Amino acid sequence: MPLRVAIAGLKHGSNYLSHIQKHADTELAAVVDVDADLLSTRAAEYGVPGFRSIGELLSANLADALIIAVPTPFHAELSTACLDAGLHVLQEKPLCRNDAEAAAIGAAVKRSGRVFQVGYEVRSSALVQAIRRHIERGDLGETVNVWYNMHTFDKHQLLAECWQHDRSNMGGRQAV
């Protein structure tokens, strides 16, 4: 029986849609997004149910696992809800915004016994590895903080209006 996978966050998560359908051991079970137009388009395109919230998805009991590709401020809330409901979770990076959210996710993983993974695929890119080598060799002097942002923005959206512009939404420890 294939693993039934749902995706939450279709702007970033759309990359997963065709990959899930191509894998023999997985089946796309549902899609979730707050954008009604994007949701209806993707649900129709892939022939799966679409839900406006994680609560609706969980009530329908259609998935064994969820890929969470929503903005970082929602990671902890959605991951803990899905783990507590018995779903395996692949969550896009970063893990969360702070230590309290990380602890909440960790506790949910322990309670649920489900698989939880954060998608940090960028760590293996040639660019990131080159930056890492420079830091390790000390080429840049003493490194106390690294800010690496590889987001792409809609050219019609002002950067200042984007959730990604606010560093408090990015996770990790903030400089004091």
QUIZI-V9469 format. One record per helix or strand of 2 or more residues. SS is the DSSP state (h for helix, s for strand). FROM is the first residue (numbers start at 0). TO is the last residue. If there is no record, write none. Layout:
ss=SS from=FROM to=TO
ss=SS from=FROM to=TO
This chain:
ss=s from=2 to=7
ss=h from=9 to=21
ss=s from=25 to=31
ss=h from=35 to=45
ss=s from=48 to=50
ss=h from=53 to=59
ss=s from=64 to=67
ss=h from=71 to=83
ss=s from=87 to=91
ss=h from=98 to=111
ss=s from=115 to=118
ss=h from=120 to=123
ss=h from=125 to=136
ss=h from=158 to=160
ss=h from=162 to=164
ss=h from=166 to=168
